[in-house]
Amino acid sequence: MKSEVMSRRRILKGMGMTLATLPLARLVMACGEGTDPIDESDAGSEADSGTGASAWATGGTAAMTLAASYPDPFAAGLGTACALTCEATLGPCYAATVERQDISEGEAGLPVRLAFRVVDENCEPIPGASVDIWHAGPGGLYSGEDASDFCTSGDADARAARWFRGVQTTDAEGRVSFDTCFPGWYSSRTIHIHFTVRVNGSEYVTSQLFFDDTLNDEIVNTQPLYDARGPRDTTNQDDTVISGDAVGDYLFQTERMADGAMLAWKTLVIRSSLSDARCAVPGGGGGPGGPGGPPPGGDGGMGPAPGLDGGTGAPP
């Protein structure tokens, strides 16, 4: 489904990308994902920290002109230590999902390839798992008429759309990817992406992932569309859902590709059995909500993950 969007987004859809120009080697440093750098000789990547306002692409996933040659961020292997991914709040903004890789529905924004690998605590890949993700658009709104009105702010375009929602099934190596745009912020929350992993229809983990604060600030303060909203009011250190001490374990690793898109990746470690105990991320303290986002407490409190029939689960 494609939707008409707010005027500033329509304007930005026609904007071109700007190529990354300042390569900087960056090591892969996620827990259990090895420490070998991405190969800078790969035609699709420039191992770059992401600094520099002129380097990122805009215009949405249409700007991902070198997507076929993006590197495999998991090529270095997983090692032998795979710590369980802990639970975080479902939140009230889940809505019916769509099976697809490109979840942008043509929206403008900084294009992002999200890559996941699902494994168990023995670092063995889990094929056939569904990874369901959802996040706010660059303007800080979620989509879907079946999402709560304070997730869409009642915006007609947001309610009519289904953007930035999707589900994919892992391959034999436990891998799956989505093409999207960098999320926007809303009051009381740091920038984040929700996900649920299911195996044979049963929920194994529902949690959230985050981006480095320096990267968040760069994009929000300097990139077209994002910079129109002003500085965000919540960082990783004062988020309402995860504590600043714990957020480091839930950060995406990122690289800027040669076409200006972002490659972001994370290994998700699920329980070997539903009978195994879950763990919960340490919660944050945070402040009140505001326009364009959930009210105080609206994105807090863990609820059961929804089913693929689009049910929203119990609101917190």
C-alpha positions in Angstrom: 0.0 0.0 0.0 1.3 3.5 -0.8 0.0 6.6 0.9 0.1 10.3 0.4 2.3 11.8 3.0 2.8 15.2 4.6 3.9 17.9 2.2 7.5 18.1 3.4 7.9 14.4 2.8 6.5 14.7 -0.7 9.0 17.5 -1.4 11.9 15.3 -0.2 10.9 12.3 -2.2 12.4 13.9 -5.3 15.7 14.8 -3.7 18.8 13.0 -4.7 21.4 11.3 -2.6 24.8 12.5 -1.6 27.7 10.0 -1.6 29.9 9.2 1.4 33.2 10.9 1.0 35.2 10.4 4.1 36.0 6.7 4.6 37.1 5.6 8.0 37.7 2.0 9.0 35.4 0.8 11.8 35.6 -2.6 13.5 32.7 -4.9 14.0 32.4 -4.9 17.8 29.1 -6.5 18.8 28.9 -9.2 21.4 29.4 -12.6 19.8 29.7 -11.1 16.3 33.5 -11.2 16.0 36.0 -8.4 15.6 36.9 -8.4 11.9 36.3 -5.2 10.0 33.9 -5.0 7.0 36.0 -5.3 3.9 36.5 -1.8 2.6 37.2 -3.1 -0.9 33.5 -4.2 -1.2 31.9 -2.1 -4.0 28.8 -1.5 -1.9 30.4 0.0 1.2 32.6 2.7 2.6 33.5 1.8 6.2 32.6 5.2 7.6 31.6 6.3 11.0 28.8 8.4 9.6 30.1 11.8 10.5 29.6 14.7 8.1 26.2 16.1 7.2 26.8 15.8 3.5 27.5 12.1 3.4 24.1 10.5 4.1 21.6 9.8 1.3 18.0 11.1 1.4 14.9 10.4 -0.5 14.1 7.0 1.0 15.0 3.5 -0.1 15.0 4.5 -3.8 18.4 6.0 -3.0 19.8 2.5 -2.2 21.4 2.2 -5.7 24.2 -0.2 -4.5 22.0 -2.4 -2.3 22.9 -5.6 -4.2 26.5 -5.2 -3.3 26.2 -4.3 0.4 28.5 -6.5 2.5 27.4 -9.3 4.8 27.9 -7.8 8.3 27.8 -11.3 9.9 30.6 -12.7 7.7 33.1 -12.6 10.6 31.0 -15.2 12.5 29.4 -15.2 15.8 32.0 -16.7 18.1 30.9 -18.9 21.0 29.4 -16.5 23.5 25.8 -15.5 22.7 24.0 -13.6 25.5 20.3 -13.8 25.6 18.4 -10.8 24.1 16.2 -9.6 27.0 12.6 -8.3 26.9 11.5 -4.7 26.6 8.0 -3.2 26.4 5.8 -4.1 23.5 4.3 -0.6 23.7 0.9 0.4 22.4 1.9 1.2 18.8 1.9 -2.3 17.3 -0.5 -2.7 14.3 -1.2 -5.2 11.6 2.0 -6.2 9.9 2.9 -6.9 6.2 5.3 -9.6 4.9 7.9 -7.6 2.9 11.5 -6.5 2.9 11.0 -2.9 1.9 8.8 -1.4 4.6 9.1 2.2 3.6 6.1 2.5 1.3 8.0 5.1 -0.7 8.4 7.5 2.3 11.3 9.9 2.2 14.1 9.8 4.8 17.6 8.5 5.3 17.6 5.0 3.8 18.6 2.1 6.0 19.2 -1.6 5.5 18.5 -3.4 8.7 20.1 -6.8 9.0 19.4 -9.3 11.7 20.7 -12.8 12.5 18.6 -14.9 14.9 20.5 -17.5 16.9 20.1 -19.5 20.1 22.3 -19.2 23.2 24.7 -21.8 21.7 25.1 -19.4 18.7 23.3 -21.8 16.4 21.3 -20.1 13.7 17.5 -20.4 13.8 16.0 -20.8 10.4 12.3 -20.2 9.8 11.9 -17.7 12.5 9.7 -14.6 11.8 11.2 -11.2 12.7 8.5 -8.6 13.0 9.6 -5.0 13.2 7.9 -1.6 13.6 9.1 2.0 14.2 8.1 5.6 13.9 8.7 7.5 10.7 11.0 10.5 10.4 8.2 12.8 11.6 7.9 10.8 14.9 4.6 9.2 14.0 3.6 5.5 13.7 1.2 4.3 11.0 -2.0 2.3 10.9 -5.6 3.0 11.7 -5.4 0.1 14.2 -2.6 1.8 16.2 -3.6 3.9 19.1 -4.4 7.5 18.1 -1.6 8.8 20.3 0.8 6.7 18.2 -0.4 8.4 15.0 -1.5 11.7 16.6 -4.7 11.1 14.7 -2.9 12.2 11.5 -5.0 11.1 8.5 -1.9 10.2 6.4 -0.4 8.2 9.2 -3.6 6.3 9.9 -4.1 5.4 6.2 -0.6 4.1 5.8 1.2 0.9 6.9 4.7 2.3 6.6 7.6 1.2 8.7 6.0 -2.1 9.6 7.0 -5.5 8.2 7.8 -9.2 8.9 10.3 -11.5 7.2 11.3 -15.1 7.8 14.9 -16.1 8.5 16.9 -18.1 6.0 19.0 -21.2 6.7 21.6 -19.1 8.4 19.1 -17.3 10.6 19.4 -14.1 8.6 16.8 -11.6 7.5 16.9 -8.0 6.3 14.6 -5.0 5.9 14.9 -1.8 3.9 13.5 1.3 5.7 14.3 4.8 6.7 16.0 6.0 9.8 13.3 6.4 12.6 12.3 9.8 13.9 12.0 10.7 17.6 9.0 11.6 19.8 8.8 13.0 23.3 10.0 10.9 26.2 11.6 8.2 24.0 15.1 7.9 22.5 15.2 6.7 18.8 14.3 3.0 18.7 13.0 0.1 16.7 10.6 -2.5 18.1 10.8 -6.2 17.2 9.3 -9.5 18.0 10.8 -12.9 17.1 8.5 -15.9 16.7 9.2 -19.5 16.0 6.4 -21.7 14.7 4.0 -18.9 15.6 5.1 -18.6 19.2 6.7 -15.5 20.6 10.2 -16.0 21.9 11.2 -12.4 22.5 9.8 -8.9 22.2 12.2 -6.1 22.7 13.7 -2.9 21.3 17.0 -1.8 19.6 18.7 1.6 19.6 21.3 3.7 17.8 24.4 5.4 19.2 23.5 8.9 20.6 26.2 10.6 18.5 24.7 9.2 15.4 21.2 10.1 16.5 22.2 13.7 17.1 24.0 14.0 13.8 21.0 12.8 11.8 18.4 14.7 13.8 20.3 18.0 13.8 21.7 18.0 10.2 19.8 15.8 7.8 16.9 16.9 5.6 13.4 16.2 7.0 14.8 15.2 10.4 16.3 18.6 11.2 13.0 20.3 10.6 11.7 19.1 13.9 14.4 20.5 16.2 16.5 18.7 18.7 15.1 15.6 20.4 14.3 15.8 24.1 15.3 12.2 25.2 18.6 10.4 24.7 19.8 6.8 25.4 20.8 8.0 28.9 17.4 9.2 30.0 15.0 7.0 28.1 11.8 5.8 29.7 12.2 2.2 28.7 15.8 1.2 29.0 18.5 2.4 31.4 21.6 4.2 30.2 23.8 1.5 31.7 22.1 -1.3 29.7 21.5 0.4 26.4 25.0 -0.5 25.0 24.0 -4.1 24.7 21.0 -3.2 22.5 22.7 -0.8 20.0 22.8 -1.5 16.3 26.2 -1.5 14.7 26.2 0.8 11.7 28.2 1.7 8.6 27.6 4.2 5.8 27.5 2.6 2.4 29.0 4.2 -0.8 25.5 5.2 -2.0 24.9 7.1 1.3 22.6 4.6 2.8 23.1 3.1 6.3 23.8 -0.5 7.0 22.7 -1.4 10.6 22.9 -4.9 12.0 22.3 -6.8 15.2 22.4 -10.5 16.3 19.2 -11.5 18.2 19.7 -14.3 20.7 16.5 -16.2 21.6 15.8 -18.9 24.1 16.3 -22.5 23.0 12.9 -23.4 24.5 9.8 -21.5 25.6 10.2 -23.2 28.9 13.5 -21.4 29.5 13.4 -18.3 31.6 13.1 -14.8 30.0 15.1 -11.8 31.1 14.1 -8.2 31.1 16.1 -5.1 30.1 16.8 -2.7 33.1 14.2 0.0 32.8 14.7 3.7 32.4 13.4 6.6 34.4 12.4 9.1 31.7 10.1 12.0 31.6 6.6 12.9 30.2 5.3 12.2 26.7 4.2 15.0 24.4 2.8 15.8 21.0 3.6 13.2 18.3 4.2 10.4 20.8 2.7 8.4 23.6 1.6 10.2 26.8 3.4 9.6 30.1 3.6 5.8 30.6 2.0 5.2 27.2 5.1 3.3 25.9 5.9 1.6 29.2 4.9 -1.6 30.8 5.5 -5.0 29.1 2.5 -6.5 27.4 2.2 -9.8 25.5 3.4 -9.8 21.9 0.7 -9.7 19.3 -0.1 -12.5 16.9 0.3 -12.2 13.1 -3.4 -11.6 12.8 -2.7 -8.0 13.7 -4.0 -8.0 17.2 -2.5 -5.3 19.3 -2.0 -7.3 22.5 -2.8 -5.9 25.9 -2.0 -2.1 26.1 0.3 -1.2 28.9 
